[in-house]
């Protein structure tokens, strides 16, 4: 990963900051080993703390609200889900040199994987679809509504201007005509008119963990909300391909309109991501380019 800041007003984070925050607020953990965790994540910096814990520090102001949301909802959602998710243990406070609330979590073993590293891609597709189904079935009372919290589970038309502008900036590196055709098809699909349901909101290859090629956990619920679940279909083009993508769709029993919106969500995420993080997040940009290839294939 690049050590460059990914945002103009990003706060610097490092091991010494984590050590200082722990020493003043959670001294019981202050002497544990601290190690930065490389990732394509853009909102938070992650540090492994000892063997069993992790520290999650917002990099940017808009990520601070995720702290409260995850502390409220992760423990409530976890018992209903078939895969492990992050569980917060403590919430830290800002200090004179670091401006945001932050968290200590239990460490989840596992690593990211591409489709060729999976023991059984179709089994993975089935298990991840079952996770999404279980999430959608949880009572949404009191949950963060997409329209009220600027989350992905809103109508695609709200992303139209930025998506078209982003596609235009990628001319010469992708087939922009094909991309616009996919986007127009997504916009023409019927909007979600069923009861709003829970969605993860950022279900991409960097947010699913595997142990020995088998799905073990789903992480990073900063985009969690209630609304149109089509955004959680992005993983279909981020991780799966061919038969495994077909199994994923069939297990979820997704209709044509929702599938088109999900493809549009995936395209929008990728084309917006690349120009913004082109010089600061090579891993994430690589993921985005691969997803565009799958979307347009």
Backbone as CSV, one residue per row, in Angstrom:
resi,resn,N_x,N_y,N_z,CA_x,CA_y,CA_z,C_x,C_y,C_z
1,UNK,0.834,-1.204,0.000,0.000,0.000,0.000,0.868,1.252,0.000
2,UNK,0.388,2.276,-0.662,1.066,3.557,-0.632,0.928,4.183,0.754
3,UNK,1.947,4.941,1.174,1.877,5.645,2.441,1.326,7.056,2.267
4,UNK,0.986,7.441,1.032,0.430,8.758,0.785,-0.958,8.870,1.397
5,UNK,-1.320,10.076,1.810,-2.674,10.303,2.277,-3.643,10.179,1.100
6,UNK,-4.817,9.611,1.373,-5.805,9.390,0.318,-6.807,10.529,0.204
7,UNK,-6.837,11.422,1.206,-7.778,12.537,1.210,-7.018,13.817,1.552
8,UNK,-7.462,14.921,1.000,-6.755,16.190,1.210,-6.702,16.578,2.683
9,UNK,-7.778,16.298,3.423,-7.823,16.671,4.838,-7.763,15.450,5.750
10,UNK,-7.030,14.427,5.305,-6.887,13.201,6.091,-5.978,13.434,7.300
11,UNK,-6.333,12.806,8.430,-5.531,12.875,9.642,-4.463,11.783,9.605
12,UNK,-3.260,12.116,9.967,-2.179,11.133,9.990,-2.389,10.133,11.123
13,UNK,-2.144,8.878,10.839,-2.241,7.820,11.847,-0.998,6.957,11.774
14,UNK,-0.493,6.546,12.929,0.663,5.663,12.964,0.690,4.916,14.297
15,UNK,1.685,4.072,14.464,1.782,3.242,15.663,1.911,4.104,16.921
16,UNK,2.680,5.173,16.837,2.870,6.018,18.021,1.560,6.661,18.469
17,UNK,0.701,7.032,17.499,-0.607,7.583,17.849,-1.446,6.530,18.570
18,UNK,-1.489,5.332,18.026,-2.262,4.262,18.657,-1.761,4.001,20.068
19,UNK,-0.446,3.939,20.243,0.135,3.691,21.560,-0.263,4.782,22.548
20,UNK,-0.221,6.047,22.113,-0.566,7.145,22.998,-2.035,7.102,23.405
21,UNK,-2.908,6.839,22.437,-4.337,6.770,22.736,-4.647,5.634,23.707
22,UNK,-4.021,4.488,23.497,-4.244,3.357,24.386,-3.713,3.645,25.788
23,UNK,-2.549,4.231,25.858,-1.941,4.506,27.161,-2.825,5.410,28.007
24,UNK,-3.439,6.402,27.374,-4.246,7.350,28.128,-5.672,6.868,28.381
25,UNK,-6.194,6.007,27.506,-7.606,5.634,27.626,-7.849,4.163,27.967
26,UNK,-6.985,3.280,27.469,-7.138,1.849,27.740,-5.783,1.249,28.112
27,UNK,-5.264,1.610,29.264,-3.913,1.181,29.642,-3.745,-0.327,29.731
28,UNK,-4.844,-1.052,29.889,-4.741,-2.514,29.962,-4.234,-3.125,28.661
29,UNK,-4.328,-2.363,27.556,-3.869,-2.860,26.247,-2.640,-2.117,25.730
30,UNK,-2.136,-1.162,26.487,-1.120,-0.250,25.981,0.221,-0.915,25.709
31,UNK,0.509,-2.037,26.347,1.805,-2.688,26.171,1.787,-3.806,25.129
32,UNK,0.651,-4.012,24.484,0.565,-5.038,23.452,1.257,-4.558,22.170
33,UNK,1.711,-5.510,21.362,2.338,-5.164,20.083,1.317,-4.501,19.165
34,UNK,1.769,-3.512,18.400,0.901,-2.779,17.472,1.523,-2.857,16.087
35,UNK,0.706,-3.253,15.106,1.220,-3.413,13.741,0.198,-2.888,12.738
36,UNK,0.591,-1.992,11.818,-0.339,-1.518,10.796,-0.820,-2.678,9.913
37,UNK,-2.078,-2.614,9.503,-2.656,-3.640,8.640,-2.858,-3.041,7.247
38,UNK,-2.087,-3.473,6.245,-2.289,-2.959,4.882,-3.659,-3.355,4.351
39,UNK,-4.329,-2.438,3.694,-5.626,-2.739,3.091,-5.940,-1.677,2.064
40,UNK,-7.026,-1.930,1.304,-7.503,-0.941,0.338,-8.552,-0.029,0.951
41,UNK,-8.770,-0.151,2.266,-9.758,0.672,2.935,-9.414,2.148,2.848
42,UNK,-10.437,2.981,2.691,-10.214,4.411,2.467,-10.689,5.283,3.628
43,UNK,-11.560,4.786,4.470,-12.132,5.593,5.541,-11.406,5.436,6.868
44,UNK,-10.807,4.274,7.105,-10.213,3.975,8.404,-8.837,3.357,8.257
45,UNK,-7.971,3.628,9.232,-6.685,2.944,9.336,-6.826,1.847,10.383
46,UNK,-6.311,0.648,10.070,-6.453,-0.496,10.952,-5.078,-0.899,11.480
47,UNK,-5.019,-1.201,12.779,-3.793,-1.667,13.418,-4.109,-2.930,14.204
48,UNK,-3.290,-3.953,14.022,-3.465,-5.151,14.833,-2.870,-4.885,16.209
49,UNK,-3.597,-5.284,17.239,-3.208,-5.038,18.619,-3.051,-6.376,19.330
50,UNK,-1.787,-6.743,19.611,-1.552,-8.051,20.177,-1.987,-9.129,19.213
51,UNK,-2.489,-10.233,19.744,-2.919,-11.351,18.902,-4.406,-11.334,18.620
52,UNK,-5.200,-10.791,19.545,-6.646,-10.974,19.488,-7.448,-9.703,19.252
53,UNK,-6.783,-8.549,19.103,-7.498,-7.286,19.025,-7.057,-6.477,17.817
54,UNK,-7.840,-5.468,17.474,-7.457,-4.504,16.448,-7.956,-3.132,16.854
55,UNK,-7.293,-2.094,16.342,-7.691,-0.709,16.563,-8.080,-0.119,15.211
56,UNK,-9.197,0.589,15.198,-9.742,1.167,13.963,-9.877,2.665,14.159
57,UNK,-9.096,3.427,13.383,-9.056,4.878,13.516,-9.598,5.541,12.256
58,UNK,-10.654,6.354,12.345,-11.101,7.104,11.177,-9.981,7.986,10.632
59,UNK,-9.827,7.985,9.311,-8.851,8.851,8.647,-9.410,10.234,8.356
60,UNK,-10.744,10.311,8.269,-11.392,11.477,7.681,-12.677,11.769,8.450
61,UNK,-13.134,13.009,8.438,-14.254,13.396,9.292,-15.519,12.588,9.036
62,UNK,-15.803,12.286,7.756,-17.078,11.605,7.464,-17.111,10.171,8.003
63,UNK,-15.951,9.612,8.343,-15.915,8.237,8.836,-16.227,8.137,10.319
64,UNK,-16.227,9.272,11.031,-16.429,9.201,12.478,-17.821,8.687,12.833
65,UNK,-18.826,9.059,12.038,-20.184,8.603,12.330,-20.295,7.082,12.263
66,UNK,-19.410,6.443,11.502,-19.423,4.980,11.406,-19.133,4.337,12.756
67,UNK,-18.359,5.021,13.589,-17.982,4.461,14.886,-19.221,4.192,15.730
68,UNK,-20.059,5.199,15.877,-21.274,5.038,16.680,-22.194,3.984,16.080
69,UNK,-22.329,4.008,14.762,-23.217,3.047,14.099,-22.764,1.618,14.333
70,UNK,-21.473,1.374,14.163,-20.976,0.011,14.323,-21.067,-0.448,15.775
71,UNK,-20.812,0.441,16.718,-20.942,0.058,18.128,-22.386,-0.275,18.485
72,UNK,-23.321,0.419,17.865,-24.730,0.148,18.150,-25.222,-1.127,17.490
73,UNK,-24.854,-1.327,16.207,-25.518,-2.362,15.431,-24.742,-3.674,15.281
74,UNK,-23.431,-3.668,15.333,-22.705,-4.924,15.145,-23.093,-5.986,16.173
75,UNK,-23.140,-5.655,17.469,-23.545,-6.682,18.436,-24.985,-7.142,18.258
76,UNK,-25.838,-6.281,17.698,-27.244,-6.640,17.516,-27.451,-7.499,16.265
77,UNK,-26.629,-7.287,15.237,-26.776,-8.050,14.003,-26.072,-9.409,14.068
78,UNK,-24.943,-9.458,14.756,-24.083,-10.646,14.732,-24.800,-11.952,15.047
79,UNK,-25.675,-12.014,16.075,-26.311,-13.303,16.386,-27.204,-13.858,15.279
80,UNK,-27.598,-13.004,14.336,-28.515,-13.434,13.276,-27.790,-13.793,11.975
81,UNK,-26.477,-13.675,11.955,-25.727,-13.845,10.707,-24.892,-15.117,10.724
82,UNK,-24.765,-15.784,9.561,-24.068,-17.070,9.492,-22.550,-16.968,9.368
83,UNK,-22.015,-15.752,9.238,-20.569,-15.545,9.166,-20.145,-14.561,10.241
84,UNK,-18.875,-14.629,10.615,-18.355,-13.703,11.611,-18.345,-12.283,11.058
85,UNK,-18.604,-11.310,11.935,-18.486,-9.895,11.602,-17.720,-9.223,12.736
86,UNK,-17.174,-8.024,12.511,-16.404,-7.363,13.564,-17.273,-7.013,14.773
87,UNK,-16.729,-7.233,15.965,-17.437,-6.905,17.195,-16.617,-5.901,18.001
88,UNK,-17.158,-4.706,18.239,-16.429,-3.689,18.987,-16.381,-4.014,20.473
89,UNK,-15.237,-3.750,21.095,-15.059,-3.980,22.525,-15.019,-2.686,23.318
90,UNK,-14.513,-1.631,22.701,-14.389,-0.356,23.417,-14.382,0.787,22.412
91,UNK,-14.905,1.928,22.849,-14.896,3.131,22.005,-13.999,4.179,22.642
92,UNK,-13.019,4.636,21.864,-12.104,5.654,22.344,-12.604,7.051,22.030
93,UNK,-12.022,8.030,22.722,-12.401,9.424,22.562,-11.304,10.200,21.826
94,UNK,-11.654,11.336,21.244,-10.621,12.208,20.675,-9.694,12.716,21.776
95,UNK,-8.510,13.167,21.390,-7.646,13.874,22.331,-7.111,15.133,21.659
96,UNK,-6.124,15.744,22.258,-5.664,17.036,21.750,-5.000,16.947,20.383
97,UNK,-4.568,15.750,19.983,-3.876,15.598,18.702,-4.616,14.698,17.703
98,UNK,-5.661,14.040,18.156,-6.457,13.188,17.249,-7.924,13.531,17.444
99,UNK,-8.664,13.928,16.375,-9.970,14.577,16.557,-11.200,13.677,16.559
100,UNK,-11.035,12.349,16.375,-12.212,11.515,16.149,-12.386,10.435,17.224
101,UNK,-13.625,9.980,17.361,-13.882,8.777,18.143,-13.301,7.586,17.384
102,UNK,-12.911,6.555,18.090,-12.242,5.410,17.471,-12.617,4.148,18.239
103,UNK,-12.158,2.995,17.769,-12.642,1.735,18.328,-11.543,0.707,18.520
104,UNK,-11.782,-0.157,19.503,-11.015,-1.389,19.659,-11.962,-2.542,19.352
105,UNK,-11.524,-3.451,18.490,-12.330,-4.591,18.040,-11.630,-5.900,18.362
106,UNK,-12.402,-6.954,18.345,-11.795,-8.280,18.311,-11.184,-8.495,16.932
107,UNK,-10.038,-9.123,16.897,-9.372,-9.427,15.634,-10.057,-10.601,14.957
108,UNK,-10.284,-10.491,13.664,-10.832,-11.592,12.872,-9.729,-12.140,11.977
109,UNK,-9.427,-13.421,12.125,-8.431,-14.042,11.256,-8.961,-14.147,9.836
110,UNK,-8.047,-14.173,8.888,-8.428,-14.319,7.489,-7.744,-13.276,6.639
111,UNK,-7.874,-13.430,5.335,-7.287,-12.501,4.392,-8.176,-12.409,3.161
112,UNK,-7.956,-11.381,2.364,-8.689,-11.241,1.107,-8.202,-12.286,0.118
113,UNK,-9.059,-12.610,-0.837,-8.697,-13.624,-1.834,-9.388,-13.321,-3.146
114,UNK,-8.746,-13.699,-4.236,-9.359,-13.617,-5.560,-10.018,-14.950,-5.881
115,UNK,-10.811,-14.979,-6.935,-11.599,-16.174,-7.231,-10.721,-17.405,-7.462
116,UNK,-9.538,-17.220,-8.029,-8.675,-18.356,-8.306,-8.028,-18.925,-7.043
117,UNK,-8.170,-18.224,-5.907,-7.627,-18.711,-4.646,-8.676,-19.415,-3.794
118,UNK,-9.911,-19.470,-4.267,-10.988,-20.080,-3.496,-11.004,-21.590,-3.699
119,UNK,-11.262,-22.308,-2.628,-11.366,-23.765,-2.719,-12.532,-24.156,-3.607
120,UNK,-13.665,-23.482,-3.435,-14.882,-23.782,-4.200,-15.644,-22.474,-4.426
121,UNK,-15.421,-21.792,-5.566,-16.084,-20.507,-5.805,-17.605,-20.575,-5.726
122,UNK,-18.193,-21.656,-6.195,-19.659,-21.757,-6.163,-20.170,-21.913,-4.729
123,UNK,-19.442,-22.655,-3.910,-19.814,-22.764,-2.503,-19.683,-21.416,-1.808
124,UNK,-18.624,-20.692,-2.125,-18.457,-19.347,-1.583,-19.618,-18.449,-2.004
125,UNK,-20.020,-18.543,-3.266,-21.144,-17.751,-3.761,-22.418,-18.069,-2.986
126,UNK,-22.651,-19.351,-2.731,-23.831,-19.765,-1.977,-23.794,-19.215,-0.555
127,UNK,-22.653,-19.336,0.103,-22.535,-18.898,1.492,-22.663,-17.383,1.629
128,UNK,-22.104,-16.654,0.674,-22.203,-15.204,0.762,-23.634,-14.739,0.467
129,UNK,-24.291,-15.408,-0.470,-25.698,-15.093,-0.748,-26.561,-15.389,0.477
130,UNK,-26.259,-16.457,1.180,-27.007,-16.787,2.396,-26.782,-15.748,3.481
131,UNK,-25.559,-15.219,3.540,-25.271,-14.145,4.496,-26.116,-12.911,4.183
132,UNK,-26.173,-12.527,2.909,-26.946,-11.359,2.500,-28.429,-11.571,2.800
133,UNK,-28.916,-12.767,2.510,-30.320,-13.081,2.786,-30.625,-12.967,4.274
134,UNK,-29.731,-13.505,5.103,-29.932,-13.427,6.552,-29.929,-11.971,7.025
135,UNK,-29.036,-11.162,6.470,-28.980,-9.754,6.833,-30.280,-9.051,6.470
136,UNK,-30.813,-9.345,5.296,-32.034,-8.693,4.832,-33.251,-9.080,5.674
137,UNK,-33.181,-10.204,6.351,-34.320,-10.679,7.125,-34.366,-10.136,8.549
138,UNK,-33.323,-9.410,8.957,-33.276,-8.860,10.313,-34.187,-7.637,10.412
139,UNK,-34.863,-7.498,11.529,-35.757,-6.368,11.776,-35.000,-5.050,11.600
140,UNK,-35.554,-4.139,10.818,-34.882,-2.870,10.508,-35.276,-1.726,11.442
141,UNK,-36.091,-1.982,12.424,-36.565,-0.917,13.303,-35.393,-0.136,13.900
142,UNK,-35.410,1.172,13.673,-34.368,2.023,14.227,-33.091,2.078,13.428
143,UNK,-33.017,1.312,12.335,-31.803,1.257,11.532,-31.573,2.537,10.744
144,UNK,-30.311,2.801,10.334,-29.993,4.019,9.579,-30.553,3.970,8.161
145,UNK,-31.523,4.814,7.880,-32.188,4.843,6.579,-31.261,5.471,5.545
146,UNK,-31.141,4.818,4.396,-30.179,5.252,3.376,-30.352,6.707,2.987
147,UNK,-31.580,7.131,2.739,-31.827,8.491,2.283,-31.424,9.533,3.320
148,UNK,-31.463,9.162,4.590,-31.182,10.121,5.658,-29.703,10.175,6.014
149,UNK,-28.930,9.181,5.567,-27.529,9.087,5.981,-26.563,9.038,4.797
150,UNK,-27.043,9.392,3.608,-26.181,9.455,2.428,-25.476,8.120,2.176
151,UNK,-26.269,7.055,2.148,-25.737,5.702,1.947,-26.100,5.183,0.561
152,UNK,-25.534,4.034,0.188,-25.710,3.542,-1.182,-27.111,3.025,-1.496
153,UNK,-27.877,2.654,-0.530,-29.170,2.043,-0.811,-30.249,3.018,-1.201
154,UNK,-29.895,4.012,-2.001,-30.852,5.009,-2.505,-30.983,4.819,-4.016
155,UNK,-31.970,5.466,-4.654,-32.102,5.329,-6.105,-30.824,5.722,-6.839
156,UNK,-30.500,4.987,-7.902,-29.271,5.222,-8.661,-29.206,6.620,-9.272
157,UNK,-30.344,7.203,-9.542,-30.345,8.513,-10.190,-29.606,9.555,-9.359
158,UNK,-29.490,9.329,-8.058,-28.768,10.282,-7.216,-27.269,10.270,-7.506
159,UNK,-26.779,9.222,-8.172,-25.359,9.107,-8.508,-25.095,9.374,-9.989
160,UNK,-26.119,9.797,-10.716,-26.008,9.874,-12.174,-24.940,10.866,-12.632
161,UNK,-24.975,12.070,-12.137,-24.053,13.109,-12.610,-22.603,12.715,-12.351
162,UNK,-22.296,12.312,-11.130,-20.922,11.965,-10.781,-20.453,10.731,-11.534
163,UNK,-21.347,9.767,-11.732,-20.967,8.554,-12.462,-20.622,8.871,-13.910
164,UNK,-21.446,9.677,-14.571,-21.158,10.040,-15.969,-19.863,10.844,-16.074
165,UNK,-19.653,11.759,-15.146,-18.413,12.539,-15.160,-17.202,11.633,-14.956
166,UNK,-17.327,10.664,-14.094,-16.217,9.751,-13.816,-15.931,8.852,-15.003
167,UNK,-16.974,8.363,-15.660,-16.780,7.565,-16.870,-16.014,8.369,-17.914
168,UNK,-16.377,9.634,-18.073,-15.712,10.485,-19.063,-14.227,10.636,-18.764
169,UNK,-13.862,10.718,-17.476,-12.437,10.879,-17.131,-11.626,9.629,-17.443
170,UNK,-12.293,8.485,-17.599,-11.590,7.226,-17.862,-11.507,6.896,-19.352
171,UNK,-11.911,7.838,-20.204,-11.833,7.614,-21.648,-10.401,7.281,-22.047
172,UNK,-10.256,6.230,-22.839,-8.937,5.774,-23.250,-8.409,4.644,-22.393
173,UNK,-9.017,4.451,-21.202,-8.601,3.345,-20.331,-9.686,2.289,-20.173
174,UNK,-10.943,2.663,-20.454,-12.036,1.692,-20.481,-12.899,1.991,-21.700
175,UNK,-13.794,1.063,-22.027,-14.752,1.278,-23.109,-15.879,2.145,-22.551
176,UNK,-15.771,3.448,-22.733,-16.732,4.357,-22.123,-18.127,4.212,-22.716
177,UNK,-18.231,3.857,-23.981,-19.554,3.642,-24.579,-20.254,2.454,-23.939
178,UNK,-19.515,1.379,-23.739,-20.086,0.201,-23.081,-20.467,0.528,-21.640
179,UNK,-19.622,1.296,-20.962,-19.910,1.665,-19.584,-21.184,2.500,-19.494
180,UNK,-21.348,3.448,-20.404,-22.549,4.277,-20.410,-23.791,3.451,-20.716
181,UNK,-23.646,2.446,-21.568,-24.783,1.578,-21.883,-25.223,0.796,-20.644
182,UNK,-24.248,0.287,-19.882,-24.565,-0.426,-18.636,-25.246,0.515,-17.655
183,UNK,-24.723,1.725,-17.555,-25.287,2.695,-16.619,-26.712,3.080,-17.014
184,UNK,-26.942,3.319,-18.301,-28.287,3.667,-18.752,-29.272,2.529,-18.497
185,UNK,-28.824,1.310,-18.715,-29.697,0.153,-18.445,-30.064,0.100,-16.966
186,UNK,-29.095,0.375,-16.100,-29.354,0.355,-14.668,-30.358,1.435,-14.274
187,UNK,-30.231,2.615,-14.865,-31.145,3.707,-14.543,-32.568,3.422,-15.010
188,UNK,-32.690,2.642,-16.078,-34.009,2.317,-16.616,-34.707,1.197,-15.844
189,UNK,-33.952,0.477,-15.011,-34.548,-0.598,-14.224,-35.510,-0.022,-13.191
190,UNK,-36.544,-0.770,-12.890,-37.504,-0.326,-11.883,-36.814,-0.149,-10.543
191,UNK,-37.179,0.917,-9.826,-36.610,1.151,-8.510,-37.171,0.147,-7.505
192,UNK,-36.472,-0.026,-6.412,-36.899,-0.923,-5.340,-38.201,-0.409,-4.744
193,UNK,-39.256,-1.217,-4.801,-40.541,-0.780,-4.267,-41.058,-1.711,-3.182
194,UNK,-40.160,-2.579,-2.683,-40.512,-3.441,-1.568,-40.121,-2.764,-0.259
195,UNK,-40.359,-3.420,0.839,-39.983,-2.894,2.143,-38.463,-2.726,2.211
196,UNK,-37.962,-1.591,2.704,-36.513,-1.416,2.847,-35.920,-2.498,3.747
197,UNK,-34.730,-2.948,3.404,-34.070,-4.013,4.165,-32.638,-3.577,4.500
198,UNK,-32.015,-4.336,5.376,-30.616,-4.080,5.714,-29.707,-4.384,4.526
199,UNK,-28.701,-3.554,4.340,-27.639,-3.841,3.375,-26.291,-3.532,4.021
200,UNK,-25.253,-4.232,3.591,-23.895,-3.982,4.071,-23.387,-2.651,3.534
201,UNK,-23.572,-2.411,2.237,-23.273,-1.120,1.649,-21.916,-0.993,0.980
202,UNK,-20.982,-1.887,1.307,-19.658,-1.816,0.682,-19.115,-3.234,0.504
203,UNK,-19.977,-4.106,-0.013,-19.631,-5.522,-0.114,-18.775,-5.749,-1.356
204,UNK,-17.466,-5.612,-1.166,-16.489,-5.741,-2.234,-15.410,-6.723,-1.824
205,UNK,-14.529,-7.049,-2.743,-13.537,-8.088,-2.514,-12.646,-7.795,-1.309
206,UNK,-12.427,-6.530,-0.997,-11.587,-6.183,0.142,-12.263,-6.331,1.486
207,UNK,-13.569,-6.587,1.496,-14.316,-6.655,2.751,-14.863,-8.043,3.061
208,UNK,-14.334,-9.058,2.408,-14.646,-10.446,2.764,-13.331,-11.165,3.058
209,UNK,-13.335,-11.964,4.113,-12.129,-12.653,4.559,-12.253,-14.155,4.352
210,UNK,-11.104,-14.771,4.086,-11.045,-16.208,3.838,-9.933,-16.829,4.679
211,UNK,-10.159,-18.054,5.118,-9.128,-18.858,5.758,-8.961,-20.132,4.952
212,UNK,-7.745,-20.318,4.443,-7.428,-21.481,3.604,-8.411,-21.601,2.437
213,UNK,-8.740,-20.462,1.827,-9.589,-20.445,0.646,-11.068,-20.604,0.906
214,UNK,-11.466,-20.562,2.182,-12.883,-20.719,2.525,-13.386,-19.463,3.227
215,UNK,-14.584,-19.033,2.885,-15.166,-17.807,3.414,-15.296,-17.893,4.935
216,UNK,-14.798,-16.851,5.639,-14.816,-16.893,7.100,-15.473,-15.677,7.742
217,UNK,-15.451,-14.509,7.093,-15.976,-13.313,7.746,-16.287,-12.229,6.731
218,UNK,-17.161,-11.329,7.124,-17.459,-10.106,6.371,-17.121,-8.928,7.285
219,UNK,-16.373,-7.960,6.773,-15.890,-6.859,7.597,-16.318,-5.506,7.031
220,UNK,-15.979,-4.447,7.754,-16.175,-3.055,7.358,-17.637,-2.726,7.058
221,UNK,-18.382,-2.468,8.126,-19.800,-2.155,8.012,-20.064,-0.655,8.079
222,UNK,-19.092,0.150,7.676,-19.271,1.596,7.701,-20.397,2.079,6.820
223,UNK,-20.704,1.328,5.734,-21.783,1.698,4.826,-23.109,1.053,5.153
224,UNK,-23.212,0.408,6.315,-24.426,-0.298,6.724,-25.633,0.627,6.745
225,UNK,-26.744,0.116,6.231,-27.952,0.914,6.257,-29.177,0.109,5.875
226,UNK,-30.281,0.829,5.732,-31.575,0.239,5.400,-32.096,0.910,4.135
227,UNK,-32.437,0.115,3.127,-32.928,0.666,1.874,-32.953,-0.381,0.794
228,UNK,-32.535,0.006,-0.421,-32.487,-0.890,-1.581,-31.258,-1.786,-1.454
229,UNK,-31.430,-3.117,-1.428,-30.295,-4.022,-1.233,-29.464,-4.265,-2.482
230,UNK,-29.784,-3.608,-3.606,-29.050,-3.870,-4.847,-27.564,-3.563,-4.708
231,UNK,-27.208,-2.633,-3.810,-25.792,-2.291,-3.672,-24.961,-3.481,-3.197
232,UNK,-25.574,-4.424,-2.496,-24.813,-5.583,-2.016,-24.540,-6.604,-3.117
233,UNK,-25.059,-6.340,-4.312,-24.742,-7.204,-5.451,-23.403,-6.845,-6.086
234,UNK,-22.766,-5.765,-5.642,-21.474,-5.380,-6.226,-20.464,-6.526,-6.165
235,UNK,-20.545,-7.343,-5.133,-19.600,-8.446,-4.964,-19.696,-9.451,-6.114
236,UNK,-20.818,-9.467,-6.828,-20.977,-10.403,-7.947,-19.936,-10.164,-9.027
237,UNK,-19.523,-8.904,-9.187,-18.521,-8.565,-10.203,-17.148,-8.282,-9.586
238,UNK,-17.112,-8.201,-8.265,-15.849,-7.966,-7.563,-15.117,-9.265,-7.274
239,UNK,-15.864,-10.313,-6.910,-15.252,-11.585,-6.512,-15.579,-12.727,-7.459
240,UNK,-16.792,-12.757,-7.998,-17.243,-13.923,-8.748,-17.156,-13.719,-10.254
241,UNK,-17.338,-14.830,-10.976,-17.324,-14.795,-12.440,-17.976,-16.064,-12.948
242,UNK,-18.587,-15.981,-14.116,-19.120,-17.187,-14.752,-20.103,-17.935,-13.879
243,UNK,-19.833,-19.219,-13.649,-20.755,-20.093,-12.927,-20.975,-19.630,-11.491
244,UNK,-19.920,-19.169,-10.822,-20.086,-18.751,-9.431,-20.984,-17.511,-9.330
245,UNK,-20.899,-16.612,-10.301,-21.793,-15.452,-10.308,-23.238,-15.902,-10.521
246,UNK,-23.422,-16.876,-11.384,-24.761,-17.413,-11.626,-25.334,-18.043,-10.361
247,UNK,-24.515,-18.801,-9.646,-24.954,-19.429,-8.399,-25.308,-18.359,-7.367
248,UNK,-24.495,-17.325,-7.291,-24.758,-16.225,-6.359,-26.129,-15.610,-6.637
249,UNK,-26.415,-15.327,-7.906,-27.689,-14.712,-8.255,-28.861,-15.660,-7.983
250,UNK,-28.703,-16.906,-8.349,-29.790,-17.865,-8.165,-30.091,-18.094,-6.689
251,UNK,-29.054,-18.142,-5.863,-29.268,-18.353,-4.430,-30.012,-17.176,-3.814
252,UNK,-29.702,-15.972,-4.287,-30.391,-14.778,-3.803,-31.771,-14.593,-4.436
253,UNK,-32.017,-15.287,-5.553,-33.284,-15.168,-6.283,-33.546,-13.711,-6.677
254,UNK,-32.546,-13.120,-7.346,-32.609,-11.706,-7.712,-33.332,-11.521,-9.047
255,UNK,-34.285,-10.588,-9.090,-34.999,-10.303,-10.331,-34.128,-9.454,-11.258
256,UNK,-34.558,-9.336,-12.521,-33.760,-8.650,-13.533,-33.515,-7.178,-13.184
257,UNK,-34.519,-6.499,-12.638,-34.369,-5.082,-12.339,-33.356,-4.862,-11.205
258,UNK,-33.442,-5.682,-10.169,-32.498,-5.544,-9.059,-31.089,-5.891,-9.516
259,UNK,-30.962,-6.901,-10.376,-29.643,-7.276,-10.902,-29.037,-6.134,-11.714
260,UNK,-29.862,-5.476,-12.530,-29.377,-4.344,-13.330,-28.943,-3.191,-12.427
261,UNK,-29.713,-2.927,-11.371,-29.328,-1.870,-10.435,-28.031,-2.238,-9.713
262,UNK,-27.896,-3.505,-9.367,-26.666,-3.943,-8.712,-25.457,-3.790,-9.609
263,UNK,-25.612,-4.109,-10.884,-24.517,-3.932,-11.848,-24.175,-2.450,-11.989
264,UNK,-25.222,-1.610,-11.973,-24.992,-0.177,-12.024,-24.271,0.329,-10.781
265,UNK,-24.643,-0.198,-9.618,-23.952,0.183,-8.385,-22.474,-0.182,-8.459
266,UNK,-22.184,-1.366,-8.974,-20.794,-1.812,-9.090,-20.014,-0.911,-10.041
267,UNK,-20.614,-0.601,-11.181,-19.944,0.270,-12.146,-19.706,1.651,-11.550
268,UNK,-20.720,2.213,-10.916,-20.600,3.539,-10.339,-19.495,3.587,-9.295
269,UNK,-19.463,2.604,-8.402,-18.427,2.572,-7.371,-17.036,2.562,-7.988
270,UNK,-16.852,1.726,-9.000,-15.528,1.546,-9.589,-15.062,2.778,-10.354
271,UNK,-15.942,3.353,-11.175,-15.504,4.485,-12.006,-15.291,5.749,-11.170
272,UNK,-16.012,5.883,-10.065,-15.796,7.022,-9.173,-14.515,6.825,-8.360
273,UNK,-14.256,5.597,-7.978,-13.101,5.280,-7.139,-11.778,5.562,-7.852
274,UNK,-11.671,5.147,-9.104,-10.373,5.189,-9.795,-9.794,6.601,-9.902
275,UNK,-10.525,7.588,-10.408,-9.907,8.925,-10.516,-9.526,9.519,-9.160
276,UNK,-10.331,9.263,-8.150,-10.088,9.869,-6.843,-8.851,9.275,-6.173
277,UNK,-8.663,7.958,-6.302,-7.586,7.274,-5.580,-6.449,6.812,-6.500
278,UNK,-6.409,7.342,-7.708,-5.484,6.837,-8.721,-4.041,6.807,-8.240
279,UNK,-3.610,7.827,-7.553,-2.203,7.941,-7.156,-1.949,7.629,-5.692
280,UNK,-2.988,7.224,-4.969,-2.813,7.019,-3.527,-3.218,5.637,-3.038
281,UNK,-3.978,4.891,-3.824,-4.487,3.595,-3.366,-4.399,2.576,-4.505
282,UNK,-3.194,2.130,-4.840,-3.036,1.229,-5.988,-3.774,-0.092,-5.845
283,UNK,-3.863,-0.611,-4.619,-4.572,-1.878,-4.424,-6.054,-1.708,-4.734
284,UNK,-6.659,-0.662,-4.182,-8.077,-0.416,-4.429,-8.359,-0.104,-5.888
285,UNK,-7.487,0.651,-6.530,-7.654,0.962,-7.953,-7.555,-0.310,-8.784
286,UNK,-6.654,-1.208,-8.411,-6.558,-2.491,-9.114,-7.841,-3.290,-8.999
287,UNK,-8.413,-3.335,-7.791,-9.695,-4.016,-7.604,-10.779,-3.391,-8.483
288,UNK,-10.804,-2.064,-8.529,-11.841,-1.360,-9.297,-11.704,-1.649,-10.790
289,UNK,-10.477,-1.658,-11.294,-10.270,-1.948,-12.719,-10.712,-3.376,-13.049
290,UNK,-10.398,-4.311,-12.183,-10.822,-5.693,-12.419,-12.339,-5.808,-12.432
291,UNK,-13.001,-5.059,-11.537,-14.446,-5.134,-11.486,-15.068,-4.540,-12.751
292,UNK,-14.527,-3.463,-13.253,-15.027,-2.886,-14.506,-14.888,-3.888,-15.649
293,UNK,-13.768,-4.596,-15.697,-13.575,-5.614,-16.740,-14.672,-6.668,-16.670
294,UNK,-15.016,-7.104,-15.456,-16.063,-8.114,-15.306,-17.435,-7.553,-15.684
295,UNK,-17.692,-6.306,-15.318,-18.981,-5.682,-15.610,-19.198,-5.556,-17.118
296,UNK,-18.134,-5.198,-17.831,-18.253,-4.936,-19.266,-18.022,-6.169,-20.119
297,UNK,-17.589,-7.252,-19.509,-17.273,-8.463,-20.283,-18.547,-9.017,-20.936
